[in-house]
Amino acid sequence: MDLQQEATESMAAAKRQKQCSVLGALRRHYLFIYSLLEFLGFSWTFSLLTANLILYGQAALYNAFSTCAPVLYGCQMLAVLEVINAAVGLVRTPVFPAMIQVMGRNVILFVVFGSLPEMQERSVVFWVFYLWSISEVFRLAFPVLKLDAKFRMLICLRHALLYPLTTLTEAVAVLQSLPLFDQSRLFSVPLPEAVGFSISFSFSLRLYLLLMFFGFFINIRHLVIPSRRSFRLKSHTD
């Protein structure tokens, strides 16, 4: 009886282990495909912007939206999965920092750039797209190309240099859009005539600027401190 029970338990354990291995394989393949699609999209954006800058010089700074926006729309819609992956535990990334970055970029891309034709021909669009693409190529190269710890300095460079520059250019884009939203009254909320004024969308963007820098410090704390720890640990082991 004991032997039969032990055999049953071992079979059940083997079945559970097999199920876990299958789920683990599905998780790895899903995350790889997701990272690959994002990597290809941002690599294409970086390559196209670089080629246009070399071939056309300063003129390339003013047509970045028309050439790259469709691909970045797809990348940023797909990036919503970044938050979902963190929320369901598929990746170790905390949910809040992931949500800050994804939602912040979507505001810039879909609202500030996408809804204002006047913004789409400004040079700040080029620099925002360029910094986004460089940053994401550095980040996604590790899961896609299977880079080892020797290339961790790329991540440190992304966190210490590219992320602050990206936040700064995004803030410049928002500041440039404020008078345009005031003039067009786009997304403004009209109030009753007795009140005598309406709530301009630019007011919401000013609040968003404050939240942007608040989120910047949260993400810096999340990104830079773990990178320093891992780099120190690697130095000690070497």
Buried (B, 14 or more C-beta within 10 A) or exposed (E): EEEEEEEEEEEEEEEEEEEEEEEEEEBEEEBEEBBBBBBBBBBBBBEBBBEBBEEEEEEBBBBBBEBBBEBBBEBBEEBBBBBEBBBEEBBEBBBEBBBBBBBBBBBBBBBBBBBBEEBBEBEBBBBBBBBBBBBBBBBBBBBBEEBEBEEBEBBBBBBBEBBEBBBBBBBBBBEBBBEBBBEBEBBBEEEEEEEEEEEBBBBBBEEBBEEBEEBBEBBBEBBBEEBEEBBEEEEEEE
